[in-house]
Amino acid sequence: MKKILREFLPLLLIGMVLFACKEGKTFKVTGNITSAEGDTLYLEHRGLAAVSVLDSTVLKNDGAFSFRQPAPENPEFYQLRMGGKIGVFAVDSTEILRISADASDWYNSFTVEDSPTNNQMKEVDALTRVAARSIAGLEDQHKAGSMDDMAFIGQLDTTLQQYKTAVSKLILGNPSSATAYYAVFQRINDWLIFDPYNKQDYAMFGAVATSWNRYYPDTERTKHLYEFTMNALKTRRKQEQQAQLFENIPVEEGMGLPDIVLSGVDGRKVALSSLDGKVILLDFVVYSADFSPKHNIDLNNLYGRYHARGFEIYQVSFDSDEHFWKTAAANLPWITVRDQRSVNSTLLATYNVRQIPTAFLINREGDIIARIEDYGQLAGELDKVL
C-alpha cells in the first residue's frame, strides 16, 4: 500500500498543479439579478464578428448566478442578457466580478461592483444615451419644420462636440484600457460618433491603437483595431490631398473637379459639366437661411453685368424643404438645383465646404481658380477671368 502511494503521490501532485494553473486562467462572474425569478440569464461574448453565447442559467428566487470562463489575453467585452435587456462589461484577465441588477430597472441598476473600468464604461454609456436622445430631439424638430437647416447643423455640432469633449478625457486618461477601446467605437444610429476619417477624431483612434499594440501585441482585437486605424489614416490622407484642390489657389491645370448632377426646379437634371466653356460660379447655399435674400440680390446684380460675357451660376441648395426651395428659386435667372440629402449631403465633404454660403469660381477650361467665402471679392475675380 505504501509503495502504491509513493508511486501515485507524484502524479497526484502534478495533477493538482496542472489543475491549479488551469483554474488560474479563468475569470468568474457572479452576482444577483432581482425581480427575475424563472428568467434565463445568458453570458455572452461580444466578439469582433458576432455575439456568441457562452453559458446560461435559470434564475431562482434569490436571483443568484455564477459563470466561469477562460481568461482573455487582452481586455475583452462580455454581456449579460435577459430577454431584451443587455448589460455590457469588460474583463481584464483573471478577474472575479460581482454584478447586480434589478430586472425592473435594468439599465439604471446594472452595476459591476468595485471595478473602475466598468464604472467608466457605464459613464460612456450614459453620455451616449444622453447624446442620442438630444440628437433624436433635434431631428424631430428639423423634420417638423420648427428648426431650420442652419440651426439644426449648429446644434447637432454642439451636441457632438460636448459628447466628444467629455469622452475624450476618459480615452486619453488611459488609452490602453477597455474603456478607451469601448468609447471610440460608440455609435448613434449605426454611425460612429468618433469619425476615424476626421483629423481630430482620428487622434482618439490613434492613441488607443498605439497603446493596445504596445501592451497587447498580436492579439486578434489589437490587430483589428490597428488595421482599422491605419486604413482610416490612408483614406483620410487621400481625402486631404483631394481637399487641397479646393483650398489652394490656383489649382493645378487639368485637375478637373467632381461633377454634380442634380434636379432643377422643373425636375430635369442638370450637370455642372454641361456648362463647359463658360466661367462658372459654383455656389453652395441654403435658401431658408437669413442671409439668402440679400445673397441672391447681390448675385443677380453680378449676373446681369457678366452673363452676356459668358458667366453662369450653378447654385446648389441644401434646403430640406423642397417646396420652400422651389418657391424661392422659381424666378432666379441662373441654374438652381437641390440636393435632397440636405445637411447629410456628401457634396459638403467632397468640396470641403466649411460654411454656408461658399462658392468656387471655375474658368472656361474647367479649373477652379478661386474659393469664394467673401462674396465682396467676386466682382474683382470675375474682372480678372472674363
C-alpha positions in Angstrom: 0.0 0.0 0.0 2.8 2.4 0.9 4.5 1.5 -2.4 1.4 2.4 -4.3 1.1 5.7 -2.5 4.7 6.6 -3.2 4.2 5.9 -6.9 0.9 7.7 -7.1 1.7 10.7 -5.0 3.9 12.5 -7.6 1.2 12.0 -10.3 -1.4 13.4 -7.9 0.7 16.5 -7.1 1.4 17.1 -10.8 -2.3 16.8 -11.5 -3.1 19.3 -8.7 -0.6 21.8 -10.1 -2.0 21.5 -13.6 -5.5 21.9 -12.3 -4.4 25.0 -10.3 -2.8 26.5 -13.4 -5.9 25.8 -15.4 -8.1 27.4 -12.7 -5.8 30.4 -12.7 -6.5 31.1 -16.3 -10.2 31.7 -15.8 -12.4 34.6 -14.8 -15.6 34.4 -12.8 -18.8 36.5 -13.0 -21.2 36.1 -10.0 -24.0 38.2 -8.5 -27.7 38.6 -8.2 -30.5 39.7 -10.5 -33.6 40.6 -8.6 -37.2 40.6 -9.9 -36.3 37.9 -12.4 -37.3 34.5 -10.9 -37.7 31.9 -13.6 -36.0 34.0 -16.3 -33.0 32.7 -18.2 -29.8 34.8 -17.9 -27.2 34.4 -20.6 -23.5 35.1 -20.5 -22.3 36.2 -24.0 -19.0 37.2 -25.6 -19.1 40.4 -27.7 -16.6 39.3 -30.3 -15.3 41.2 -33.4 -17.6 39.4 -35.8 -20.6 38.5 -33.6 -22.0 38.0 -30.2 -21.8 34.4 -29.0 -23.5 32.6 -26.1 -21.0 31.1 -23.6 -23.3 29.9 -20.8 -26.8 30.4 -19.3 -28.7 29.7 -16.1 -32.3 29.9 -15.0 -32.6 32.4 -12.1 -34.2 31.3 -8.8 -36.0 33.3 -6.2 -32.8 35.0 -4.9 -31.6 35.7 -8.4 -28.1 34.3 -7.7 -25.9 33.3 -10.7 -22.3 32.3 -11.3 -20.4 31.8 -14.5 -16.7 30.8 -15.1 -14.9 31.2 -18.4 -11.3 31.1 -19.8 -9.5 34.4 -19.2 -8.9 36.6 -22.2 -5.4 37.6 -23.5 -6.4 41.3 -23.5 -9.3 43.3 -22.0 -12.3 41.7 -23.5 -16.1 42.5 -23.7 -18.9 40.4 -22.5 -22.6 40.9 -21.7 -25.3 39.5 -19.5 -28.6 39.2 -21.4 -32.0 38.5 -20.2 -34.7 38.8 -22.8 -34.1 42.2 -24.5 -32.1 43.6 -21.5 -28.4 43.7 -22.1 -25.6 44.7 -19.6 -22.1 45.1 -21.1 -19.0 44.7 -19.0 -15.3 44.3 -19.5 -13.0 41.5 -18.2 -9.2 42.0 -17.8 -7.6 38.6 -17.5 -8.2 36.6 -14.3 -10.9 38.6 -12.5 -13.8 37.8 -10.2 -16.5 40.3 -11.0 -19.7 40.7 -9.0 -22.6 42.1 -10.9 -26.0 43.1 -9.6 -29.1 44.5 -11.2 -32.9 44.8 -10.8 -34.7 43.4 -13.8 -37.5 46.0 -13.3 -34.9 48.9 -13.7 -32.2 47.2 -15.6 -30.1 50.0 -17.1 -30.1 52.2 -14.1 -29.4 49.4 -11.6 -26.9 47.3 -13.6 -23.7 47.6 -11.6 -20.3 45.9 -11.7 -19.0 46.3 -8.1 -15.5 47.5 -7.3 -14.5 47.9 -11.0 -13.2 51.3 -12.0 -13.0 50.2 -15.7 -16.6 49.1 -15.8 -17.7 52.3 -13.9 -16.1 54.3 -16.7 -17.8 52.2 -19.3 -21.1 52.8 -17.6 -20.3 56.6 -17.7 -19.7 56.3 -21.5 -23.0 54.5 -21.9 -24.8 57.2 -20.0 -23.2 60.0 -22.1 -24.0 58.1 -25.3 -27.7 57.8 -24.3 -27.9 61.5 -23.5 -26.4 62.5 -26.8 -28.6 60.0 -28.7 -31.8 61.5 -27.1 -30.6 65.0 -27.8 -29.9 64.2 -31.5 -33.3 62.5 -31.9 -35.0 65.6 -30.5 -33.1 67.8 -32.9 -34.1 65.5 -35.8 -37.7 65.6 -34.8 -37.7 69.4 -34.7 -35.9 69.6 -38.0 -38.4 67.2 -39.7 -41.4 69.0 -38.2 -40.1 72.3 -39.6 -39.7 74.0 -36.2 -35.9 74.2 -36.7 -34.3 75.4 -39.9 -31.3 73.7 -41.6 -28.7 76.1 -40.3 -29.9 75.9 -36.7 -30.0 72.0 -37.0 -26.4 71.9 -38.2 -25.2 74.2 -35.5 -27.0 72.4 -32.6 -26.1 69.0 -33.9 -22.4 70.0 -34.0 -22.6 71.5 -30.5 -24.2 68.2 -29.1 -21.5 66.1 -30.7 -18.6 68.3 -29.5 -19.9 68.3 -26.0 -20.0 64.5 -26.0 -16.6 64.2 -27.6 -15.0 66.6 -25.1 -16.3 64.5 -22.1 -15.5 61.1 -23.6 -12.1 62.2 -24.9 -11.0 62.7 -21.3 -11.8 59.1 -20.5 -10.0 57.9 -23.6 -6.8 59.9 -23.1 -6.8 59.2 -19.4 -5.9 55.6 -20.1 -5.8 54.7 -23.8 -4.7 51.1 -23.1 -7.9 50.4 -21.1 -11.1 48.6 -22.1 -12.9 51.9 -21.6 -10.9 53.6 -24.2 -11.4 50.9 -26.8 -15.1 50.7 -25.9 -15.5 54.5 -26.2 -14.0 55.0 -29.7 -16.5 52.5 -31.2 -19.6 54.0 -29.7 -22.4 54.6 -32.2 -25.6 56.6 -32.6 -28.0 55.4 -35.3 -25.3 53.0 -36.5 -22.8 55.8 -37.1 -19.5 56.0 -35.3 -19.6 59.1 -33.1 -15.8 59.5 -33.3 -15.2 59.7 -37.1 -11.9 57.9 -37.9 -11.7 59.9 -41.1 -11.8 63.2 -39.2 -8.4 64.6 -38.2 -9.4 65.5 -34.7 -11.3 62.3 -34.0 -8.7 60.1 -35.6 -6.3 61.2 -32.7 -8.5 59.1 -30.4 -8.3 56.0 -32.5 -4.5 56.5 -32.9 -3.9 56.8 -29.2 -5.9 53.6 -28.4 -4.4 51.6 -31.3 -0.8 52.6 -30.3 -1.4 51.7 -26.6 -3.1 48.4 -27.3 -0.4 47.5 -29.8 2.2 48.1 -27.1 0.5 46.3 -24.2 -1.5 43.6 -26.0 0.5 42.9 -29.2 -0.5 40.1 -31.6 -4.0 39.6 -30.2 -7.0 39.5 -32.5 -8.7 42.6 -31.2 -5.4 44.6 -31.3 -4.7 43.6 -34.9 -8.2 44.6 -35.9 -8.0 47.9 -34.2 -4.6 48.7 -35.7 -5.6 47.7 -39.2 -8.8 49.7 -38.9 -6.9 52.8 -37.7 -4.2 52.5 -40.4 -6.8 52.1 -43.2 -8.6 55.2 -41.9 -5.4 57.1 -41.9 -4.7 56.2 -45.5 -8.2 57.1 -46.6 -8.0 60.5 -44.7 -4.7 61.3 -46.4 -6.3 60.8 -49.8 -9.2 63.0 -48.8 -6.8 65.7 -47.6 -5.0 65.5 -50.9 -8.3 65.9 -52.7 -9.3 68.8 -50.4 -6.1 70.7 -51.4 -7.7 71.0 -54.8 -10.3 73.3 -53.3 -8.1 75.0 -50.7 -5.1 76.1 -52.9 -5.5 79.0 -55.3 -4.8 78.5 -58.1 -5.1 74.7 -58.6 -3.1 72.7 -61.0 -4.3 72.9 -64.5 -6.1 69.9 -65.9 -7.0 68.5 -62.5 -10.7 68.9 -63.1 -13.3 68.6 -60.3 -16.0 66.2 -59.2 -19.1 66.6 -61.4 -22.5 67.3 -59.9 -25.8 66.2 -61.5 -28.9 67.3 -59.7 -32.5 68.2 -60.5 -33.6 71.8 -61.1 -37.0 73.4 -60.2 -38.6 71.8 -63.3 -37.4 68.3 -62.3 -34.9 68.0 -65.1 -31.4 67.1 -64.2 -28.6 69.5 -64.9 -24.9 68.6 -64.8 -22.3 71.0 -63.8 -20.1 69.6 -66.6 -22.7 70.7 -69.1 -21.5 74.3 -68.7 -18.1 73.6 -70.1 -16.7 76.6 -71.8 -18.3 79.1 -69.5 -16.9 80.9 -66.4 -19.0 79.3 -63.6 -19.8 80.3 -60.1 -20.5 77.0 -58.2 -22.5 78.4 -55.3 -23.5 76.3 -52.2 -26.4 77.8 -50.3 -29.4 77.3 -48.1 -32.4 79.3 -49.2 -34.2 79.2 -45.9 -31.2 80.9 -44.1 -31.4 84.6 -43.1 -28.6 85.6 -45.5 -30.3 84.1 -48.6 -32.5 87.1 -49.8 -29.6 89.6 -49.8 -27.2 86.9 -51.1 -29.3 86.3 -54.2 -30.0 90.0 -54.8 -26.2 90.6 -54.9 -25.7 87.7 -57.2 -28.4 88.9 -59.5 -26.6 92.2 -59.9 -23.4 90.5 -60.9 -25.3 88.0 -63.1 -26.8 91.0 -65.1 -23.4 92.6 -65.5 -21.4 89.5 -66.6 -23.8 86.9 -68.0 -23.5 88.2 -71.6 -19.7 87.7 -71.4 -20.0 84.0 -70.7 -20.7 84.0 -66.9 -23.1 81.4 -65.5 -24.1 80.4 -61.9 -24.7 76.8 -60.9 -26.3 77.2 -57.5 -26.7 74.1 -55.2 -29.3 74.3 -52.4 -29.2 72.1 -49.3 -32.7 73.1 -48.1 -34.6 70.2 -46.6 -38.0 71.8 -47.5 -38.4 71.2 -51.3 -41.5 73.4 -51.6 -39.8 76.3 -50.0 -36.8 75.9 -52.3 -38.9 75.7 -55.4 -40.9 78.8 -54.5 -37.7 80.8 -53.7 -35.8 79.6 -56.7 -38.6 79.7 -59.3 -37.8 83.2 -60.7 -34.0 83.2 -60.5 -32.3 83.6 -63.9 -29.4 81.2 -63.3 -29.3 77.4 -62.8 -30.6 76.3 -59.5 -30.6 72.7 -58.3 -31.2 71.0 -55.0 -29.5 68.1 -53.1 -32.4 66.3 -51.3 -29.9 64.8 -48.8 -29.7 68.3 -47.3 -27.3 68.5 -44.4 -26.3 64.9 -45.0 -25.0 65.6 -48.5 -21.6 64.1 -49.4 -21.0 67.2 -51.5 -20.2 69.2 -48.4 -17.3 66.9 -47.6 -16.3 66.4 -51.3 -15.9 70.1 -51.9 -14.7 70.8 -48.3 -17.4 73.3 -47.6 -16.9 74.6 -44.1 -19.5 77.3 -44.1 -22.6 78.3 -46.0 -22.6 80.2 -48.3 -19.4 79.1 -50.1 -18.6 79.2 -53.8 -15.9 78.3 -56.3 -15.1 80.2 -59.4 -14.3 77.9 -62.4 -12.6 79.1 -65.6 -13.6 78.2 -69.1 -11.1 75.2 -69.0 -12.9 73.7 -66.0 -10.3 74.6 -63.4 -11.1 76.1 -60.0 -9.3 79.5 -59.9 -10.8 80.9 -56.6 -12.6 79.8 -53.5 -15.2 82.4 -52.6 -16.1 82.9 -48.9 -16.1 86.7 -49.0 -18.5 87.5 -51.9 -17.4 91.1 -51.9 -14.3 89.8 -53.8 -16.3 88.1 -56.5 -16.6 91.1 -58.9 -12.8 91.6 -58.8 -12.3 87.9 -59.6 -14.7 88.0 -62.5 -13.0 91.0 -64.0 -9.7 89.0 -64.0 -11.1 86.0 -65.8 -13.7 87.5 -68.2 
